[in-house]
Amino acid sequence: MPLGDSVDKIFVDEAVNELHTIQDMLRWAVSRFSAANIWYGHGTDNPWDEAVQLVMPSLYLPLDIPEDMRTARLTSSEKTSHR
């Protein structure tokens, strides 16, 4: 396995094991996007909006769920279905 693939797997495994809520997943995605210094420009212009655009649809949720719903715990299958 190339080094990049193994590093990515470590980050994904860590996320699956340690992130428990929708908010956790959003915060983790924002941190990863910020660290990666990615380019925005396909509908978003910042790491938060990009995370919302990717995480919420993957959970079959609308983008604008009430903030208190973000504390809902994710099931194991929700955390691993897109690995």
N, C-alpha and C positions, 0 to 999 in steps of 0.2 A: 504494500500500500504506500503510495507516495506520501511524503511528509505533510503536504497540505491537506490531503484527505484524512490523515490520522488526527491532525490538529482540529479539523472541522468536526470529526466524530467525537472528540473529547468535549468540545463545546456543546454539541447536541446532547450527548449523554449527560453532561452536567445539567443542562436545562431540563431534561426529562426528569432527572432525579431530584432537583432542588427547587424548581419553580412550580408553584402550586396554584396560583390564581391567574386570571386574565391579566390583571395589573402587573404581576410578576413577569409574565411573558412579554407584555408591551415594554416594560422597563428594560428587560434583557435585550430585546430587539433594538431599542433605541441605543443602548450602550454598544452593541455589536456594530450597528451601522455607523455610529460616531467613530469608533475605533478603526473601522475599515475605510473611513474617509471616502464613502461612495458618492457618486454623482446622482443628484436628484434632477428631475426634469420631465418625468413621464406622468405628470399629474400631481406630484407633490414637490415640495421644496425644502423639506426638513426631515430629520430622522423620526420625529413623533408621528407626523402624518403618514409617512411611509410604513411605519410599524402598524398603525391602525388599519391602513389599506390592505396589509398582508395578513395580519393576525385575525381580525374580526371575520372576514369572509371564510377563512379556513376553519373557523368554529361555527359557521353558518349563523352568524349574528350580524345585525345591522351595525353600521359604523358608529351610530350615535346612541348606543345603549346608555342608560343612566349611569352616572359615575359609581353609584353604590353597587351596581351589578358587576363591576370590574373586580370586586373582591370574591366573586364566586370561584370556588375551587374547580380546577380542571380534572376530568377523569383521566385515567392512564391512557385510554384509547384516544382521547382528544390531544394529549401531549405527544403521542407517537404516530398518529395516523398519517403524518406528512413527512416522515423521516426519509 
